[in-house]
Amino acid sequence: MVLKNQSEVVKEMFLRALAVAATLFMLSANAYSKVSLSEFVGTKELVNSFLVDDGKDSLLIDAQIDNENAKELVKVIEKSNTNLKYIFVTHSHPDHYMGLAYILDMYPQAQVLVANEDIKNSIIANTVFMQENGFLSVPEMHTDKFDYEAALEVMKGNKIYFPSGTALLVQDDYLSSETGFISTLYSPDLNALFASDLAYNKVFPWLGEWMGAPVGNQEITNWKFNLEIMERRWGELKPVVYAGHGEAGGFEIFADLIEYMEIFQFVVRTSGSFEEAYNKLELLFPEYSEAELFLNFSLKNHIPGK
Ligand SMILES: [Zn+2]
């Protein structure tokens, strides 16, 4: 047995301590900078919500369609064990914000953000339209109960910062398409593009009419343009694309959607009736969901009176 001299032992202990300290430092740095994502798929309309967290704080993207789904979504937030700092609503369609009251009741400290004044005003207008026409299904979201003016904060810049320095980039320079005003988010940490309802993946896209604003042929052209802009902006980074409805994927989601919209227009032009068009599209896209709602209303909009 070779006995180490005292200075060798001291040196070895010192090196070991140094290694442990370095590992601990790396772990703690990781704990504050590791950004992760939880996905939630609603039971209605396959509408997605996403929770981005950095281990400490979190940001929820879209707030679901009703209290039942919001309740399930809260379980995802609880599981993340983080402070819900922000709720970002991408656009004014009710399936993306009707769970707000429920979630804010659980997390009153959360700041609700929208990208611009148009999105805020259009959320309020949508709610008023629904209550006037008797189909506001979440009483807590009535304008008498929920203070939209105070709750919805219009973003100043185009970045959402976590206290840790983690940031997400918001883009809202899109043409009127699936809806009048929409916003998307990009997370550099996750290399993730949250495309909201500019992306539907194997779910019939909404080409219907809502509040007197139809998604007509001009809006379809605009939608294709929006997708091209997004691909030019983010394409080289090859991010994961998170759709508003349907599963995540790559930019092939955009290509599929463009192809679908072109076939949809062709079928509309060449079909003699609503039923004929409906059956053809269901046959051509058997893997697509939500025909009863999205395809039905889209064809009612594009084949009026037939
Ligand atoms: Zn939408």
Boltz pocket constraint, residues with backbone or C-beta under 6 A from the ligand:
constraints:
  - pocket:
      binder: B
      contacts: [[A, 91], [A, 93], [A, 178], [A, 179], [A, 197], [A, 206], [A, 244]]
      max_distance: 6.0
